[in-house]
């Protein structure tokens, strides 16, 4: 994510500033890397079934007029489906003759 205020001064973002928005049993671990106006939020160790997205807490950036960033989100979400694929082997569908 990035802060797009043209008067951006500083930003601090940690995993505790990022809320995991989920439905069903979907869950994951949040990690954050980056600095300044550009940050990468990663959801790893994803388990369960449902929908995941994120929201960002307010106060994670400040502009040159000392205004704090508002909360943001929810983000675009994605579907979590941890159903293992299955394979079925059966007899041929047609009879072969020679």
FIMI-544168 format. One record per residue (C-alpha): residue number from 1; residue in three letters; x, y, z. Coordinates in steps of 0.25 Angstrom, whole numbers, plus 5000, padded with zeros to 4 digits. Example, Ala and Ser with C-alpha at 12.3 -4.5 7.8 and 13.67 -1.06 7.14 Angstrom:
% residues 2
NODE   num   residuo     c1     c2     c3
NODE     1       ALA   5049   4982   5031
NODE     2       SER   5055   4996   5029
END
This chain:
% residues 98
NODE   num   residuo     c1     c2     c3
NODE     1       UNK   5000   5000   5000
NODE     2       UNK   5005   5014   4999
NODE     3       UNK   5001   5028   5004
NODE     4       UNK   4997   5037   4993
NODE     5       UNK   4996   5051   5000
NODE     6       UNK   5004   5061   4993
NODE     7       UNK   5008   5067   5006
NODE     8       UNK   5012   5054   5012
NODE     9       UNK   5023   5055   5023
NODE    10       UNK   5025   5042   5030
NODE    11       UNK   5018   5028   5032
NODE    12       UNK   5019   5017   5041
NODE    13       UNK   5012   5004   5039
NODE    14       UNK   5013   4991   5047
NODE    15       UNK   5006   4978   5047
NODE    16       UNK   4997   4983   5059
NODE    17       UNK   4992   4994   5050
NODE    18       UNK   4987   4984   5040
NODE    19       UNK   4973   4977   5044
NODE    20       UNK   4970   4964   5036
NODE    21       UNK   4956   4965   5031
NODE    22       UNK   4951   4951   5030
NODE    23       UNK   4938   4942   5028
NODE    24       UNK   4936   4928   5031
NODE    25       UNK   4948   4921   5037
NODE    26       UNK   4958   4928   5028
NODE    27       UNK   4971   4933   5036
NODE    28       UNK   4985   4937   5034
NODE    29       UNK   4997   4944   5039
NODE    30       UNK   5000   4959   5036
NODE    31       UNK   5014   4964   5033
NODE    32       UNK   5018   4978   5029
NODE    33       UNK   5031   4983   5022
NODE    34       UNK   5035   4996   5016
NODE    35       UNK   5037   5010   5020
NODE    36       UNK   5033   5025   5017
NODE    37       UNK   5021   5025   5007
NODE    38       UNK   5022   5011   5002
NODE    39       UNK   5018   4998   5010
NODE    40       UNK   5016   4984   5007
NODE    41       UNK   5006   4976   5015
NODE    42       UNK   5007   4961   5014
NODE    43       UNK   4997   4950   5019
NODE    44       UNK   5003   4937   5021
NODE    45       UNK   5000   4924   5027
NODE    46       UNK   4986   4925   5022
NODE    47       UNK   4976   4914   5027
NODE    48       UNK   4962   4911   5027
NODE    49       UNK   4951   4915   5017
NODE    50       UNK   4944   4928   5014
NODE    51       UNK   4948   4942   5010
NODE    52       UNK   4961   4950   5015
NODE    53       UNK   4964   4965   5013
NODE    54       UNK   4971   4976   5022
NODE    55       UNK   4968   4989   5028
NODE    56       UNK   4978   5000   5032
NODE    57       UNK   4977   5007   5046
NODE    58       UNK   4977   5022   5046
NODE    59       UNK   4989   5030   5051
NODE    60       UNK   4999   5022   5042
NODE    61       UNK   5004   5034   5035
NODE    62       UNK   5005   5049   5036
NODE    63       UNK   5005   5061   5026
NODE    64       UNK   5013   5074   5027
NODE    65       UNK   5001   5081   5034
NODE    66       UNK   5001   5070   5045
NODE    67       UNK   4988   5063   5040
NODE    68       UNK   4988   5048   5043
NODE    69       UNK   4984   5038   5033
NODE    70       UNK   4970   5033   5034
NODE    71       UNK   4967   5019   5035
NODE    72       UNK   4966   5011   5022
NODE    73       UNK   4959   4999   5017
NODE    74       UNK   4954   4989   5015
NODE    75       UNK   4963   4985   5004
NODE    76       UNK   4959   4977   4992
NODE    77       UNK   4957   4963   4997
NODE    78       UNK   4960   4949   4992
NODE    79       UNK   4954   4935   4994
NODE    80       UNK   4961   4925   5003
NODE    81       UNK   4958   4910   4999
NODE    82       UNK   4968   4900   5005
NODE    83       UNK   4960   4888   5000
NODE    84       UNK   4971   4878   4995
NODE    85       UNK   4969   4874   4980
NODE    86       UNK   4965   4860   4978
NODE    87       UNK   4967   4850   4967
NODE    88       UNK   4958   4839   4962
NODE    89       UNK   4963   4827   4954
NODE    90       UNK   4953   4819   4947
NODE    91       UNK   4951   4810   4935
NODE    92       UNK   4952   4816   4921
NODE    93       UNK   4939   4823   4916
NODE    94       UNK   4939   4815   4903
NODE    95       UNK   4943   4801   4899
NODE    96       UNK   4955   4799   4890
NODE    97       UNK   4955   4788   4880
NODE    98       UNK   4966   4783   4870
END
